[in-house]
Amino acid sequence: MLHKMLIIFIVMLMACIIALTLTMLDAQTVETENATEGIAEISTKPSIVALTRAMKNFRASLDSELLANASFPLGHKESYSWTNTPAGRNDDRGGISFDALSTDHLTRFYEVLSVFLSDNGYTKVSLITKDTEKHLSDINPSFWASNRYHIALFGNPETDGSWGFQLDGHHLALNFLVHGDAVSIVPALIGTAPATIDGTVVLEKERGNAFALLNSLDENQRKKAIQKGRRGLRVGAGRTTDPFLNHDYSEFVGVGLKASEMDGTQKAHLRNLIKTYVYNLETEFADVWMADIDAGIDNTYFVWIGSTTTSDPIYYRVFNPDIWIEFNNESGLNHIHTIIRSPNGNDYGIFALNRGPKTLLEHHTLEDHEKINDALFDYSFFSLQDRENMEAR
């Protein structure tokens, strides 16, 4: 009897192992199918051909081990694991780090950036990645590394028309996607400390154009635009590999000054501010994005928190159906974070594992009888009462 029971137990155990293995394989298959579904044809557009050529040159410069370490499928969870916090010497953010690359590798990678970005965008990225980190290693050379940016490659430009890459590091995280003739750069976090590098104020227009808009508003408009609350990015870095990627921005609808309540001059200031961020991309790609933004310009909300004088730290945000922008002086005037995302579900492009809003999910998270843990999400949930309490401080 004992012998039969032992045989039954072994058979059941083997069945469980086989079932678990099949489940894992099925999950991997589903993830792969989700990631590769909808891959575009290779574009013949000259600007896209130039992007592809630059990326192929960079890939060709890598040996097989580096290329393998850098490469992931489209839609892979590595896309969502990025952060603006400084990397220590032992941090592994996935992909390949700058300090594992030769001068030739890095030269070719910066050539990739130069064809994706406008001159202004490239200048910002170059200054941040090459110069702002030096003070960290000067402060604590035993921990902070001055060259800890990581590159992750998604998809294969050799065979497909859909591919992308991520540049992830302190004060800079860019997520590029080429999909046929389209190019995107969201989410993107661009920050700096110090604010001035080699005589260049890195985010000067991001601050100056915001003040131009604020100072153009009349008293009643300023009452709507200027909100109470603490400064700080409301939609921040990835930090996790959560597949539920796109935020529910509905809580921000109706908050702040709506562009439909602005006159022509004020709308021009608003557009100039938005363009400061959009035109980090090369002009041809930025023009396409800006056209979508302009289509919903009247439904744009502008919010300002903090001092209204140029000598003090500030926070502002712009919320348009096609773009989310935040600017925050983190501590004093010399430390700035900005973030750009896509409220219409286009963060990470069409290969995001979940492109829909999370309204229902957030509802369940906030309900007392549900209490779903929000630790996996890349931003925090607030109940209406929590928000009112916070903004009353």
N, C-alpha and C positions, 0 to 999 in steps of 0.2 A: 504493500500500500504506500509506504513511504517512498519507495522507488518510483511508483507511478506519479505521485505528487511532485517529486523532484523533476521528472521529465516534463510534466505539464508546466511547472514554473519556468523551466528553461525555455520551452517553446513560447510561452507568453512573453518572456523577457526578450527573446529574439524578435518576436512580432512587434513589440514596442520599439525596439531599436530600429527595425526596418521602417516602421511607420514614421518615426521621428526623422530618420534620414530622408525619406521621401518628402516629408513636409518641408524640411530645410531646402532640399533641392527645388521643390516647387516654389518656395518663397524667393529663392535666387532667380528662378526662371521668370517669375512675375516681375521682380525688380528689373531684370534685364529687358523684358518686353516693354515695361513702362518707360525705361530709359531710352530705348531705341525706336519706339513707335513714332512715326512721323518725321523721320530723318529726311532732310531736303536733298534735292538734286544739287550737284556741284554748280555753283554760280559761274557765269561767264562775264559778269559785270567787272569792269577793269579795277574798280576800287576793292572789290572782294578778292579778285585774283591777286592783287598786291598784298592784301592781308594774308592770304593763304601762302603765298610765296615766302613771306617773311617768317611765318610760323614753320614752314617746311625747312627753311634754312636753319632755324634754331634747333628743331628736332634732329636734323641731320648732323649737327655738331655734337650731339650727345652720344655717348657710348651706349651699348645695349642695356647695361645695368641702370644707368641714370634715366634712360628713357622709360624703362619698365617701372622704376620707382615713381616717376612723375605721372604716369598714365592711369586714367580711370575711365570707365564708361560714362556716357552722358547721363545725367540724372543721379550719379552716384552720391551717396551720403556725404562724401568728402566735400562736395560743393557747399554744404551748409555749415561746415565746422570751421568758421573763421572768427577772428576777434581782433580788436584794436589794441589789446594789452601787449606790452613788450615781451618778447620771447627771451627766456633765460637760455643759458648755454646748453642745457640738456633737454630743452623743449622740442617735441616733434609734432609739427602741425600738418604732417602729411605732405606728399610730393617731395620736391628736392629743394634744399636751402641754398641761398646765394653762396654761403661759404663752402659749399661742395662743388662749386662751379669755377671754371677757369675764366680768365679775362676775356678770352674769345667767346665762351659760352654767354657771359653777361653782355658782351657787346652785341651779340646776335639777339639776345632777349630784349635789350633796350631798343633795337631796331623794330622788333615786333610792337613794342609800346608806341614807338614814334609813328607808325602807320595807323594805329587804332586811335590815337589821341591827337587833339589839336596842339598847336604850339604852346598855348597856355596850359593845357592839361598836361602835356609832357614836361613842361618846366616844373610844375608843382610836384609831379610824381618823381621826377629826377632829383629835385632838391630834398624831398622827404626821404627817399630811399638811400640817397648817397651821403647826406650831410646831417640830418637831424639826430641820428642815432649815436653820434660820436660822444655826446655828453653823457649818455648812459654808461658807456664803458669807462668813461673818466670818473664817474661817480662811484661805480662798483665794478671794476674790471673782472673780479672773480666770479661774478654772477651774470651781469648783462652782457650780451653779445651785440656788437655794433652792426652785424651784417646778417641778421636772422630774419630774412624774408624768405618765403616759401612759394614755389611755383607748382601748381597742379594743372595737368593737361587733361581735357575731357574730349572724348571722341577722337576721330582720326581724319585730319584734313587731306590725307593722302587718298582716301577712298570715298569720303562723304562730304556733303555740302553743309552738314551741321557739326560744329565742333566749338570748343571754347577753352578758356583757361582762367585760372584764378591766381592773383598775386595777393598773398596774405602776410601781414606783418604789422609791426607797431606803427600806429597812426596811418595805416594804409591797407585797405582790402578792396580789391576790384574783381568783379566777376563778369568776364566777357563771354558773349555767345555770338557766333556766326550761324545763321540759319537761312540758307539760301541767299537772298539778297539783303537780308536784314541783319543788323548789328545792335546789340544791347550791352549795357554796362552796369546793370543793377542786380543785386545791391552793391553800393559803393560807399565806403567810408574813407574820407580824407581828413586827416588831422595834422596838427603840427605843434611842436614845442621844441625850440622857441618859435615865436610867430614870425620872426625875421631871420632869414638864413642868407648869409653872404650878401647882405644888403638888400635882399628881396623880401618884401612882405608877402608871404606865401598865399594867404587867403585874404588879401587886401580888398578885392572887389566883392567877395562874399560878405564882408562887413560893410564896406562903403555903400554898395548898392542897396543894402537893407536900410541903412540910415536915410538914404535918399527917398526911399518909399515912405518910411515912417514920418519923416519931416514934411512930406507933401500932404499929409492927412490933416483934416480939420479936427476941431475938438470932439465932435460927436463920433467921427470915424475912429479917432484914437481911443475913445472909451470902449469901442467894440474890439479893436485890435489888441489893446493892452490887457492881458489877463493876469489874474493872481495865480500864485503857485510857485513852486521851486523850479529853478532852471535845471535842465537835464534832458538828455535824449529820451524820447518816449518810445521810439522804435530803434533798437540798438543792433549790436553785432549778432552774428549767428550763434557762436559759443557752443552749440550742441549739434547733434546730427538728427535732430527732430525732422521727420518728413513732412510735418504739417507746417508749411513754410510761409504761407501768405496770411497776413494779418487781416483782421476785421477792423477796418478804419471807420466804421459807422459812428463810433462814439465821437469822432471829431467833426462830423457834419453839423453845421450851424454854429460852430465855436470859432469866434474871431470875426474879422471884417471880411465880408464877401466881396469878390471883385465886381460883381454886378452893382455894388453900391459905390464904386469908384468912378471918377471922371477919366477922360481920355489920357491926361497927363499921368495920373496915378496908375492907370493900367500899364502905361508905358514903363513906369518905374518897376512895376511888378514883373513885367515880362523881362526887363533887363536883369532883374535879380534871378529869375528862373534860368535865363540863358547863361548866367555865370556858371551854373552847374551843368546844364545840358551840353554846353559847348566845351566841356572837357573832352568830349568825343570829337573826332575829326568832323569837319563841317558838314560834309555830305550826309553822314549818319545822324548828326545832331539836327539837321534841318527836318528830317523825317520825324524824329521824336518831337521836335518843337511844333510841327504842324498838328500832331495829335493833341498836344497840350493846349494849343490855341483853340482847338475845337471845343474845349471845355473850360476856356479861360474864365467865363462868368461864374462858373461853379467852383472857383478857387477861393480858399480861405487863408487869411494871413493872421498870424498870432505872434505877439511880442510879449516876453516876460522879462522883468528886471528893469534896470536903469535905462533911461532914454538919452543919456549923455555919452559922447564918444570916448570918454576917458574911463568908462566903467565896463565891467563884464556884462554881456548880453546873451539872450536866447531868443531865437525866432523860429517859426516853422511856416512852411507853405504847403498846403494840401490841395492838390488838383487831382482830378480823376486819373491822370496819367503820371503824376510824379508826387512824391513825398520828399520834402527837404527839411532838414533840421540843422541849425547852427547853434553851438553852445561854447561859450568860454568856460572851460572846465574849472579853472582856478586862476583867477586874475586874467590879465589880457594876453598872457604869453603862452597859453595852452588852449588849443581850439580843437573841437571835434565837429565834423559835419557828416551828415549821412544822406544818401539818396536812395529811395526805394520806389517801388511801383505799386500803388494801391489797387490797380485793376487786375491783380493776380499774375503779373508778368515777371515778378522776381524770379531769377534763375531761368527765365525763358520757358518754352513749352515743355521742357524736359523735367520740370519740377514734379516731384512725386505726388504732390497735392496742389493743384492750382486754384482750388476754390477757397472762398472766404471761410472763416472759422466761427461764424456767428453762433451756430447751434452748439459747437464745441465749447465756446466761451460760456454760453448759457449754462451748460452742464457743469463747467468748472466752477462757476460762481454760486450755484445753488447749494444751500446748506445740506440738502439731502443727498447730494452727489459727491462733493468734495474730491473731485478728480485732482491729482497732483499736477501742478503746472510746472514742475521742475524741468521738464523736457523742452519747454518752449523758449524761444529766443527773445521774449519780452514778458513782462509781468501782467497778470490780470488784476483789474481793480473793480470792485463793486461801485455802484453809484455813490453810496454813502462814504466809502473809502476815499473816492475822488473829491467829494465835497469837503471832507475833513482835511485832506491834504492841501487843497487849494485855499482853505481858510487860514492856513498857517502863515 
